[in-house]
Amino acid sequence: MCKVTARLPQHRNGGFSQAKGNTNWLKFFPSHPRPQGRCCWALLILMLLVACADQPSPTTVVLVTPAPTHTLPPPTITPTPAPSPATTAAAFLSAWEAGDYTSMYALLSPAAQAAISAEEFTARYRDALTTATVLTVTTRLQAALQEGERAYVAFRLTFETALVGTLITDTVMTLSQHGPVWLVDWDTGLIWPQLAGGNYFWMKHIIPVRANIYDRNGLALATEGRIVTIGVIPAEIQDEEALLTALTTITGLSPDEIRGRYVAAPAGWKVPIADIPAELSVEYNDWLSSIPGIYREEREARTYPHSGNVGVAPHVIGWVSPIPAERVDVYRSRGYRGDEWVGISGLELWGEEILAGRHGGVLSVVTPEGAVVATVAEHPPTPSRAIYTTIDRNFHKQVQQILGGRRGAIVVLDVRTGAVRALVSGPGFDPNIFIGPAGAVDRAQILADPRRPLFNRATQGTYPAASVFKIVTMAAALEAGGMNAAQTFHCPGYWEGLGASYRKGCWKEQGHGDINLKDGLTASCDVVFYAIGHHLDTLDPFILPRFGRGFGFGEPTGLVGLWEEGGVVPDPDWKRTVIGEGWWVGDTINLAIGQGYLLVTPLQVARMMAAVANGGTLYRPYLVERIAAAGDIPEQVTQPQVVGMLPLSPEHLKAIQEALLGVTTQSIGTAAHRFVGLGIPVAGKTGTAEVGGPDTTPHSWFAGYAPADAPEIAIAAVVENAGEGSSVAAPLVRQVIEAYYGLPLSPLPPQAQEGYVPPTPAAARPGE
């Protein structure tokens, strides 16, 4: 039986969990000076207490005294507990766990406070924990021993770190009595035993090289390489015309832009003009070297291929930059040093842990002079891994050129898998301007650009779907409205189903005459769809919204890697909650032609068209084809994921497919004249989305798939405030199809050419 016993106060973490061990107290504090004399014996007894902690408690003797002879009960006396060293130690350690350094400092003895100020004390702890990448501090009291006016409290200290794992040590806190209270005789060894004597932590970060991003064919979209900052020293210019000619040729900037960047700078300054690939600097080396006033500085950097002044797929790939100040603590908690470049948007942001790998580190203890005393812990890095996307770099370049500087978006999907072949938002930008000092002017211009080039219209832009939504309306009519594709309607050019005072016009003012439902979709007859909307509303106002959601609208597609909006599919509940008004039949009629409160993204429209093309399967679109293997981490390959089926029977889907083919092939088709002579059959739908009142030019839509008889790709294109769908978006989609199949691009009609200003849209109607 152990002959030494002690009763210890409870720590707030649930009592003492006392470790068994031998009588060598140095295992708790290996760097503590070896004790001498009475102190040595005291600490040996303390370790005996810890070693015997699991022994049975000593017998408690209860003394029973006779009852008092007087009749009044004795007064109740509540004794005040005497202060104890364990209580002070527990308070000190609890404050440490909470990061409350002010309370910790208040518990130091006068001698300790005289040796270090509160500010220095706080800085010492914070610096140590930051250097060691400590995420959490956990302490556990183990035993306490009092010897006169000195006491010793053994405790276990655990650091959970971001970089080198879990660190655990046993150590001893020394306290001294000052009047009725016990205070901590602090030294740096209480932070970590090996820091005693003023030593410090030092972390060596082992940082993997950031991995590249590739297209599906292995062509680079983001690489680690060398970049050259090319600039001007005004005082050294001898032939300004020659200088401006060379820089204009190499950077693509105009002479006025270049001159404007250095004209006001001090003559002797180096003024950065642009960052260019190292290969370009080598290619033009002789020319640049011959012109006084031009300087070049080469460095390692992230680089992005570009075409002209626009990067390839910048909204998809994103860019890197130094860690934003407000995010430094977040990244340090992941083991970052704090000065790294990290992904800010796109796949660079989404794939940060993949592309950057995970830092490794070696945590050492060093003397104030910098000599390494010991290695505390080390952890190897996790290798970075390359990301291979689903896009084709060369095709994507062409699609970007087709959209040009227009405000809008073009999305191309593989109808058989949901893989993204192109995802273009316009206007574009060059992500290289975020990499170096030369891009400061360009960055400021982009941020101030009212066209919002950084905004990804393909996934975040929400628009009325206009007549493209008539595909959904026809599906609802066939499946839930009791109609068939041959059902006939009469279009005199207007509809008065709600009375003459609510007359609504068709986009074709002279009307379509008698026309069946299938041809109504081909011709985009508004009257047909007004009537369908009215009919569906009388059956149930939730029918059409339900079909809208069944076609993938009203929620994000689930695309991984980019931010996206879910849009809005309005119904009576939504309107009551959001607008604060009741639903009426006119809301359903507006929804039937893709107007009203309906909002969709180009990506959602492309996915709907892909499902119509492939037989009804809604896939989750995806951008990442595979993530390369590295070390022990195997390759990850994305598999197509089915997320739903269109709420359509095969018979009704076939009727819709035939109607969409008629849009580009029949005389009544709204885009037939735009696809004449194209050897690849195309099925699709035009849309002209009214926005902002009658004086605002509508958005131009075209969505389709090709080849219509054996679909491979689905395309959705929207151009903001550009006019009719058949005039602008449809010709652009034709060019996209030609680019995909390697055909020469057809010339655009005047209305579709970039820079064309459409007239006031007095006669425009949805559906044109």
C-alpha positions in Angstrom: 0.0 0.0 0.0 1.2 3.5 -0.9 2.0 5.4 2.3 1.6 8.9 0.9 -1.9 10.3 0.3 -3.3 13.7 -0.6 -6.7 15.2 -1.3 -6.5 17.7 -4.2 -9.0 20.3 -5.3 -11.0 19.6 -8.5 -9.9 21.3 -11.7 -12.6 22.7 -13.9 -11.8 20.1 -16.6 -13.3 17.4 -14.4 -10.8 16.6 -11.6 -7.3 15.3 -11.6 -6.4 12.6 -14.0 -3.2 11.6 -12.2 -0.6 9.7 -14.2 1.2 6.8 -12.7 4.9 7.0 -12.8 8.2 6.6 -10.9 9.6 9.0 -8.5 11.8 10.9 -11.1 10.1 14.3 -11.2 12.2 15.3 -14.1 9.8 13.5 -16.5 7.4 16.3 -15.7 9.9 19.1 -16.4 13.0 17.6 -18.1 14.7 21.0 -18.6 14.1 22.2 -15.0 17.3 22.5 -13.0 17.9 19.4 -10.9 16.5 20.1 -7.4 18.7 20.3 -4.4 18.1 19.7 -0.7 14.6 20.1 0.8 13.2 21.2 -2.7 14.4 17.9 -4.1 12.6 15.9 -1.4 9.5 18.0 -1.9 9.3 17.3 -5.5 10.0 13.6 -5.1 7.1 13.5 -2.7 5.0 15.3 -5.3 5.8 12.7 -7.9 4.9 10.0 -5.4 1.5 11.7 -5.1 1.0 11.4 -8.8 2.3 7.8 -8.9 -0.1 6.8 -6.1 -3.1 8.7 -7.5 -5.0 5.5 -8.4 -4.6 3.9 -4.9 -7.7 3.6 -2.7 -8.5 6.7 -0.7 -7.6 6.6 3.0 -10.3 5.7 5.4 -12.4 8.6 6.6 -13.1 8.5 10.3 -16.4 10.1 11.4 -16.5 11.2 15.0 -19.9 11.1 16.7 -20.5 13.4 19.7 -23.3 13.3 22.2 -26.3 15.6 21.6 -26.2 18.8 23.5 -28.2 19.1 26.7 -29.7 22.5 25.9 -32.8 22.7 23.7 -31.7 25.4 21.2 -29.7 24.2 18.2 -26.2 25.4 17.8 -25.5 28.2 15.2 -24.4 27.0 11.7 -20.9 28.1 10.9 -19.7 28.0 7.2 -15.9 28.0 7.2 -14.1 30.0 4.5 -11.9 27.7 2.6 -8.2 28.6 2.8 -6.5 29.6 -0.4 -4.5 26.8 -2.0 -1.7 26.7 -4.6 -3.7 24.3 -6.7 -6.6 26.8 -6.9 -4.2 29.5 -8.2 -2.6 27.0 -10.6 -6.0 26.0 -11.9 -7.0 29.6 -12.4 -3.8 30.4 -14.2 -4.1 27.4 -16.6 -7.8 28.0 -17.3 -7.0 31.6 -18.3 -4.3 30.3 -20.6 -6.7 27.9 -22.3 -9.0 30.9 -22.8 -6.2 33.2 -24.1 -6.8 35.5 -21.2 -3.2 36.8 -20.7 -4.3 39.7 -18.5 -5.7 37.3 -15.9 -2.7 35.1 -16.1 -0.3 38.1 -15.5 -2.4 39.1 -12.5 -1.6 35.8 -10.9 2.2 36.2 -11.1 4.3 36.8 -8.0 5.7 40.3 -7.5 9.2 39.1 -8.4 7.9 37.6 -11.7 6.0 40.8 -12.6 9.1 42.8 -11.8 11.1 40.7 -14.3 8.6 41.1 -17.2 5.9 43.6 -18.2 2.4 42.6 -19.0 2.9 43.6 -22.6 6.1 41.5 -22.9 4.4 38.6 -21.1 1.4 38.6 -23.5 3.8 38.9 -26.5 5.9 36.0 -25.3 2.9 33.7 -25.2 1.4 34.9 -28.4 4.7 34.7 -30.3 5.4 31.2 -29.0 2.0 29.8 -29.9 1.9 31.5 -33.3 5.4 30.2 -34.2 4.4 26.7 -33.2 1.1 27.0 -35.1 -0.8 26.2 -31.9 -4.6 25.9 -32.5 -5.7 25.0 -28.9 -4.1 24.8 -25.5 -5.3 22.1 -23.1 -4.0 21.6 -19.5 -4.7 19.1 -16.8 -3.6 19.3 -13.2 -2.0 16.2 -11.9 -0.8 16.8 -8.4 0.1 19.5 -5.9 2.6 19.7 -3.0 3.0 22.4 -0.5 6.2 22.9 1.6 5.9 25.9 3.8 5.6 29.0 1.7 6.4 27.3 -1.5 4.4 24.9 -3.6 4.7 22.8 -6.7 1.9 21.8 -9.0 2.4 19.2 -11.7 0.3 19.5 -14.9 0.1 18.1 -18.3 0.3 20.5 -21.2 -1.1 19.7 -24.7 -0.8 21.8 -27.9 -2.8 20.9 -30.9 -0.9 22.5 -33.8 -1.7 23.1 -37.4 1.7 22.0 -38.7 3.3 19.4 -36.5 0.5 17.6 -34.9 -0.2 17.2 -31.2 2.5 18.1 -28.6 2.3 16.8 -25.1 4.6 17.4 -22.1 4.4 17.1 -18.3 5.8 20.0 -16.3 5.7 21.7 -12.9 4.6 25.1 -11.8 6.3 26.7 -8.8 4.2 29.0 -6.6 5.0 31.1 -3.5 2.7 32.3 -0.7 2.2 36.0 -0.3 0.0 36.7 2.7 -3.2 34.8 2.3 -2.7 34.1 -1.5 -0.5 31.9 -3.6 1.1 33.4 -6.8 3.0 31.9 -9.7 6.8 32.2 -9.8 6.8 32.4 -13.6 9.5 31.8 -16.1 9.5 31.0 -19.8 9.6 27.3 -19.1 5.9 27.4 -18.2 5.1 28.0 -21.9 7.1 24.9 -22.8 9.7 23.3 -20.6 12.5 23.7 -23.2 11.9 27.4 -23.4 13.3 27.9 -19.9 16.1 30.4 -19.7 14.7 32.6 -22.5 14.7 30.2 -25.4 12.3 30.5 -28.3 10.4 28.3 -30.7 11.5 28.4 -34.4 9.5 26.8 -37.2 10.9 25.8 -40.5 8.1 25.7 -43.0 8.3 23.1 -45.8 6.1 24.4 -48.6 5.3 22.3 -51.6 5.4 24.0 -55.0 1.9 25.0 -56.1 0.5 22.5 -58.7 -0.7 23.5 -62.1 -4.2 23.6 -63.5 -4.7 22.0 -67.0 -7.4 21.6 -69.6 -8.7 18.2 -70.5 -5.8 17.7 -73.0 -3.1 18.6 -70.6 -2.6 22.2 -71.8 -1.7 24.6 -69.0 -4.3 27.0 -67.6 -2.4 28.1 -64.5 1.3 27.3 -63.9 4.2 28.0 -61.7 6.7 29.7 -63.8 8.8 32.8 -64.3 7.4 36.2 -65.1 9.2 39.4 -66.2 8.1 42.8 -65.0 8.9 45.2 -67.8 9.1 48.9 -67.1 10.6 52.3 -67.7 13.2 54.5 -66.1 12.2 58.0 -67.3 15.6 59.6 -66.8 17.2 57.0 -69.2 14.8 57.5 -72.1 16.5 58.6 -75.3 14.0 57.7 -78.0 10.5 57.8 -76.6 8.8 56.8 -79.8 11.0 53.7 -80.2 10.3 52.9 -76.5 6.6 53.2 -76.9 6.5 51.2 -80.1 8.4 48.3 -78.4 6.3 48.3 -75.3 3.0 48.6 -77.2 4.0 45.6 -79.4 5.0 43.4 -76.4 2.4 44.4 -73.8 -0.6 45.2 -75.9 -1.1 48.5 -74.1 -1.6 51.7 -76.1 1.1 54.3 -76.2 -1.1 56.7 -74.2 -1.6 54.1 -71.5 2.1 53.3 -71.3 3.2 56.9 -71.2 0.5 57.8 -68.7 2.1 55.3 -66.2 5.5 56.9 -66.1 5.0 60.6 -67.2 4.4 61.9 -63.7 7.0 59.6 -61.9 10.3 60.9 -60.5 12.9 60.7 -63.3 15.1 58.1 -61.5 12.3 55.7 -60.5 11.7 52.3 -61.9 8.1 52.4 -63.1 6.6 49.0 -63.8 4.4 48.9 -67.0 3.4 45.3 -67.4 4.2 41.7 -66.4 5.0 39.4 -69.4 5.9 35.7 -69.7 9.6 35.0 -69.5 9.5 33.4 -72.9 8.2 36.7 -74.4 11.1 38.5 -72.8 13.5 36.1 -74.3 11.9 36.3 -77.7 12.2 40.1 -77.8 15.5 40.3 -75.9 17.6 41.9 -78.6 15.0 44.6 -79.4 14.4 45.4 -75.7 18.1 45.5 -74.9 18.7 48.0 -77.6 16.3 50.7 -76.2 17.5 52.9 -73.4 15.0 53.5 -70.6 13.5 50.0 -70.6 14.3 47.7 -67.6 13.3 44.1 -66.9 13.1 42.1 -63.7 12.5 38.4 -63.6 10.9 36.4 -60.8 8.9 33.3 -60.0 5.2 33.7 -60.1 1.8 32.1 -61.0 1.1 32.7 -64.7 -2.0 32.3 -66.8 -2.2 32.0 -70.6 -4.1 34.7 -72.2 -5.3 35.8 -75.6 -4.9 39.5 -76.2 -5.8 41.3 -72.9 -8.1 38.5 -71.7 -7.0 35.4 -69.8 -8.3 31.9 -70.9 -11.3 31.0 -68.7 -10.5 33.6 -66.1 -13.8 33.2 -64.3 -13.2 29.4 -64.1 -9.6 29.4 -63.2 -9.6 32.5 -60.9 -6.3 33.9 -59.6 -3.9 34.0 -56.7 -2.8 36.9 -54.5 -1.2 37.4 -51.1 -3.4 36.3 -48.2 -5.9 39.0 -47.5 -5.2 40.7 -44.2 -8.6 39.8 -42.8 -7.9 36.1 -43.6 -4.4 35.7 -42.2 -5.5 34.1 -39.0 -7.6 31.6 -40.9 -4.8 30.5 -43.1 -2.3 30.4 -40.2 -4.7 28.0 -38.5 -4.2 25.8 -41.5 -0.4 25.9 -41.1 0.4 28.7 -43.5 3.2 31.0 -42.6 1.2 34.1 -43.6 3.1 35.4 -46.6 2.1 32.9 -49.2 0.0 33.5 -52.3 -3.4 31.7 -52.2 -6.4 31.2 -54.4 -8.8 34.1 -54.4 -11.5 32.9 -56.8 -12.4 30.2 -59.2 -10.7 26.8 -59.1 -7.6 28.5 -57.5 -9.7 29.2 -54.5 -11.8 26.0 -54.5 -8.7 23.8 -55.0 -6.4 25.6 -52.6 -5.7 22.5 -50.4 -5.2 20.4 -53.5 -3.0 22.8 -55.5 -1.0 24.0 -52.5 -0.7 20.7 -50.8 -0.2 20.9 -47.0 2.8 22.6 -45.5 5.2 20.5 -43.5 7.3 21.8 -40.7 10.2 21.3 -38.2 9.6 22.9 -34.8 12.8 23.6 -32.9 13.9 25.4 -29.8 16.6 28.0 -30.3 18.6 30.2 -27.9 18.2 34.0 -28.0 21.4 33.9 -30.1 19.7 31.6 -32.7 21.5 28.3 -31.8 19.3 25.3 -32.2 18.9 23.5 -28.8 16.5 20.7 -29.8 13.9 19.6 -32.3 10.5 19.4 -30.7 8.5 17.9 -33.5 8.5 17.6 -37.3 5.9 16.7 -39.9 6.4 16.1 -43.6 4.4 18.1 -46.2 1.5 16.7 -48.1 2.4 17.0 -51.8 0.4 19.3 -54.1 -1.7 17.8 -56.9 -2.5 19.1 -60.3 -6.1 19.7 -61.4 -7.3 18.7 -64.9 -10.5 20.5 -66.0 -13.1 19.4 -68.4 -12.7 22.4 -70.7 -10.7 22.5 -73.9 -8.3 25.5 -73.9 -8.3 26.2 -77.6 -12.1 25.9 -77.9 -12.6 28.0 -74.9 -10.4 30.7 -76.4 -12.6 30.7 -79.5 -15.8 31.0 -77.5 -14.4 33.9 -75.5 -13.5 35.6 -78.8 -17.1 34.9 -80.1 -18.6 36.6 -77.1 -16.0 39.3 -77.2 -16.5 42.3 -74.8 -20.2 41.9 -74.7 -22.0 41.7 -71.4 -23.3 38.2 -71.2 -22.4 34.5 -71.0 -22.0 31.4 -73.1 -22.1 27.9 -71.5 -21.3 24.7 -73.4 -22.0 21.3 -71.8 -21.5 17.7 -72.8 -25.0 16.4 -73.0 -23.9 12.8 -72.1 -22.1 13.6 -68.9 -22.7 17.2 -67.8 -19.0 18.0 -68.3 -18.4 21.7 -68.9 -16.7 22.3 -72.2 -16.8 26.1 -72.1 -18.0 28.6 -69.5 -17.5 32.1 -70.6 -18.6 35.3 -69.0 -18.2 38.7 -70.6 -16.5 41.0 -70.5 -13.4 39.0 -69.5 -10.2 40.0 -67.8 -6.6 39.0 -67.5 -5.9 37.3 -64.1 -2.1 38.0 -64.6 -2.8 41.6 -63.5 -3.3 40.3 -60.0 0.2 38.8 -59.8 2.7 41.7 -59.8 3.1 45.4 -59.2 2.8 46.2 -62.9 -0.8 45.3 -62.8 -1.8 48.0 -60.2 -3.3 50.3 -62.8 -5.1 47.5 -64.6 -6.5 46.2 -61.3 -7.8 49.6 -60.4 -9.5 49.9 -63.8 -11.1 46.5 -63.6 -12.5 47.2 -60.1 -13.9 50.5 -61.3 -15.3 49.1 -64.6 -19.2 49.5 -64.5 -19.5 46.4 -66.7 -18.2 44.4 -63.7 -15.8 42.1 -65.6 -15.0 40.1 -62.4 -18.7 39.0 -62.1 -19.3 35.5 -63.4 -22.5 36.0 -65.4 -22.5 32.3 -66.5 -23.1 31.0 -63.0 -24.2 34.0 -60.9 -26.0 36.2 -63.5 -29.8 35.8 -63.1 -32.1 36.7 -66.0 -35.7 36.2 -67.0 -35.6 33.1 -69.3 -38.2 34.6 -71.7 -39.4 32.3 -74.4 -36.7 29.7 -73.6 -39.0 28.8 -70.6 -41.8 27.9 -73.0 -40.1 24.4 -73.2 -41.1 24.0 -69.6 -44.6 25.4 -70.2 -45.2 22.9 -73.0 -44.1 20.1 -70.9 -46.5 21.1 -68.1 -49.3 21.4 -70.7 -48.7 17.9 -72.0 -48.0 16.1 -68.7 -50.4 17.9 -66.3 -52.7 20.1 -68.4 -54.5 17.3 -70.4 -53.3 18.8 -73.7 -51.5 17.2 -76.7 -49.0 18.4 -79.2 -51.6 18.6 -82.0 -54.1 20.7 -79.9 -55.0 23.8 -81.9 -55.1 27.5 -80.7 -56.0 30.6 -82.6 -53.6 33.6 -82.6 -55.0 36.9 -84.0 -51.9 38.7 -82.7 -53.3 39.3 -79.2 -55.0 37.5 -76.3 -57.9 38.6 -74.2 -58.4 35.6 -72.0 -58.8 37.8 -69.0 -61.0 40.4 -70.7 -60.3 43.2 -73.2 -58.9 45.4 -70.5 -56.1 42.9 -69.9 -55.2 42.4 -73.6 -51.7 40.9 -74.2 -50.0 41.0 -77.5 -48.1 38.4 -79.4 -44.6 39.2 -80.6 -46.0 38.7 -84.1 -48.5 41.5 -84.3 -50.4 40.1 -87.3 -50.8 36.8 -85.5 -50.0 33.2 -86.3 -53.6 32.3 -87.1 -54.6 28.7 -86.2 -51.6 26.9 -84.8 -51.1 23.7 -82.8 -49.1 23.4 -79.6 -46.0 21.9 -81.2 -45.8 24.6 -83.8 -46.6 27.2 -81.1 -43.2 26.3 -79.5 -41.4 26.4 -82.9 -42.9 29.8 -83.7 -42.8 31.0 -80.1 -46.4 32.1 -80.3 -47.2 34.1 -77.1 -50.9 33.6 -77.5 -50.5 29.8 -77.3 -48.6 30.1 -74.0 -50.9 32.8 -72.5 -53.7 30.3 -73.0 -51.7 27.4 -71.5 -50.7 29.5 -68.5 -54.4 30.5 -67.9 -55.5 26.9 -68.2 -52.8 25.5 -65.8 -53.6 28.2 -63.2 -57.3 27.1 -63.2 -56.1 23.6 -62.5 -53.5 24.4 -59.9 -51.3 27.5 -59.7 -48.5 25.3 -58.4 -48.3 23.1 -61.5 -46.1 25.3 -63.7 -43.7 26.3 -60.8 -43.4 22.6 -60.0 -42.4 21.8 -63.6 -39.9 24.7 -63.5 -38.2 23.1 -60.6 -38.4 19.7 -62.3 -36.4 21.1 -65.2 -33.6 22.2 -62.8 -34.5 25.9 -62.1 -34.9 27.6 -58.7 -31.8 26.1 -57.1 -28.1 25.8 -57.8 -27.0 23.1 -60.2 -24.4 21.8 -57.7 -21.4 22.8 -59.9 -18.3 22.3 -57.7 -15.6 24.9 -57.8 -17.5 28.1 -58.6 -20.1 30.2 -56.8 -23.5 30.1 -58.4 -26.9 31.5 -57.8 -30.1 29.4 -57.7 -32.4 31.9 -59.3 -36.1 32.1 -58.6 -39.1 30.0 -59.7 -42.0 31.9 -58.2 -45.2 30.3 -56.8 -48.0 31.5 -54.5 -46.0 30.7 -51.4 -42.9 32.5 -52.6 -44.9 35.6 -53.6 -46.7 35.8 -50.3 -43.5 35.4 -48.3 -41.1 37.6 -50.4 -43.4 40.2 -52.0 -46.1 40.2 -49.4 -48.9 39.8 -52.0 -51.2 37.1 -53.1 -50.8 35.2 -56.4 -53.2 35.8 -59.2 -53.7 34.2 -62.6 -51.6 36.9 -64.3 -48.5 35.7 -62.5 -48.9 32.2 -64.0 -49.5 33.7 -67.4 -46.3 35.8 -67.1 -44.4 32.7 -65.9 -45.7 30.7 -68.9 -43.7 33.0 -71.3 -40.7 33.1 -69.0 -41.3 36.6 -67.6 -42.6 38.0 -64.3 -40.5 37.0 -61.2 -38.7 34.1 -62.9 -34.9 34.3 -62.8 -32.5 31.7 -64.2 -28.8 31.4 -64.8 -27.1 30.5 -68.2 -25.7 27.4 -66.6 -29.2 26.2 -65.6 -30.5 26.8 -69.1 -27.6 24.9 -70.6 -28.3 22.0 -68.3 -32.0 22.0 -69.2 -31.1 21.9 -72.9 -28.7 19.0 -72.3 -31.4 17.0 -70.5 -33.9 17.7 -73.4 -31.2 16.5 -75.8 -30.1 13.3 -74.0 -33.5 11.9 -73.3 -34.4 13.5 -70.1 -31.4 13.0 -67.7 -30.4 16.0 -65.6 -26.7 15.8 -64.8 -24.8 17.7 -62.2 -22.4 19.9 -64.3 -18.8 19.5 -63.4 -15.5 21.3 -64.2 -12.9 19.1 -62.6 -12.3 16.0 -64.7 -9.6 14.5 -62.5 -7.1 15.3 -59.7 -3.7 13.9 -60.3 -2.1 11.3 -58.0 0.8 12.4 -55.7 2.7 10.3 -53.2 0.4 7.9 -51.5 -2.7 9.8 -52.7 -4.4 8.1 -55.6 -5.8 9.9 -58.7 -9.4 11.1 -58.3 -11.6 10.9 -61.4 -15.0 12.6 -61.5 -17.8 10.4 -62.5 -21.0 11.8 -64.1 -23.7 12.2 -61.5 -27.4 12.0 -62.3 -29.4 14.3 -60.1 -32.9 14.0 -61.7 -35.0 13.3 -64.6 -37.2 15.7 -66.5 -40.9 15.2 -65.6 -41.7 14.1 -69.2 -42.8 10.9 -70.9 -40.6 9.8 -73.9 -43.6 10.6 -76.2 -43.9 14.2 -75.0 -40.2 14.7 -74.9 -40.0 13.7 -78.6 -42.7 16.3 -79.4 -40.6 19.0 -77.7 -37.4 17.9 -79.5 -39.2 18.0 -82.9 -40.5 21.5 -82.1 -37.0 22.7 -81.2 -35.6 21.3 -84.4 -38.2 23.2 -86.2 -37.0 26.5 -84.7 -33.9 26.3 -86.9 -35.3 24.4 -89.9 -38.9 25.3 -90.5 -40.2 28.5 -92.1 -42.1 29.4 -89.0 -39.1 28.8 -86.8 -37.8 32.0 -85.1 -34.1 31.3 -85.9 -34.4 29.3 -89.2 -32.7 32.1 -91.1 -29.7 32.1 -88.8 -28.8 28.4 -89.4 -29.1 28.2 -93.2 -26.2 26.4 -94.8 -24.9 24.9 -91.5 -24.2 21.2 -92.2 -24.8 20.3 -88.6 -28.5 20.1 -87.5 -29.3 22.2 -84.5 -32.3 22.2 -82.2 -32.9 25.3 -80.1 -35.1 28.1 -78.8 -34.9 31.8 -79.0 -35.8 34.2 -76.2 -36.1 38.0 -75.9 -36.3 38.9 -72.2 -38.0 42.1 -71.3 -36.2 44.0 -68.5 -36.4 47.4 -67.0 -39.5 48.8 -68.8 -40.4 49.5 -72.4 -37.5 51.8 -73.1 -34.8 49.2 -72.1 -33.4 47.0 -74.8 -34.2 43.3 -73.9 -31.7 40.5 -73.2 -31.0 38.2 -76.2 -31.2 34.4 -75.5 -30.6 31.3 -77.6 -30.3 27.8 -76.1 -29.9 24.7 -78.1 -28.0 21.5 -78.8 -26.2 19.8 -81.7 -26.2 17.7 -83.7 -29.9 17.5 -83.3 -30.1 13.9 -84.5 -27.2 12.7 -82.3 -26.6 15.3 -79.6 -23.2 15.9 -78.2 -23.2 19.5 -76.8 -25.8 21.8 -75.3 -25.3 25.6 -75.5 -26.9 28.5 -73.7 -26.0 32.1 -74.7 -27.4 35.4 -73.3 -26.3 38.9 -74.2 -27.5 41.6 -72.0 -29.6 44.5 -73.5 -28.7 43.4 -77.1 -32.1 42.9 -78.7 -34.0 39.9 -80.1 -32.8 36.3 -79.5 -32.8 35.5 -83.1 -30.8 38.6 -84.0 -27.8 38.3 -81.6 -27.6 35.2 -79.4 -28.6 32.7 -82.2 -25.8 33.8 -84.6 -23.3 33.6 -81.7 -24.4 30.1 -80.9 -24.0 29.1 -84.6 -20.4 30.3 -84.4 -19.9 28.3 -81.2 -21.0 25.1 -82.9 -18.8 25.9 -85.9 -15.8 26.4 -83.6 -16.5 23.1 -81.7 -16.5 21.1 -84.9 -13.6 23.0 -86.5 -15.6 24.8 -89.2 -14.9 28.3 -90.5 -17.0 30.8 -88.6 -19.9 32.4 -90.4 -20.0 36.2 -90.5 -22.3 37.8 -88.0 -25.3 39.8 -89.1 -25.0 43.6 -88.4 -27.3 43.3 -85.3 -24.9 40.7 -83.7 -21.7 42.5 -84.3 -20.0 43.8 -81.3 -20.6 47.5 -80.8 -23.9 47.5 -82.6 -26.4 49.8 -80.9 -30.0 48.5 -81.3 -32.8 51.1 -81.9 -35.3 51.8 -79.2 -37.2 48.5 -78.8 -40.7 49.9 -79.4 -41.9 46.8 -81.3 -39.9 44.1 -79.4 -41.9 41.4 -77.8 -40.9 38.3 -75.8 -40.4 35.4 -78.1 -38.8 37.1 -81.1 
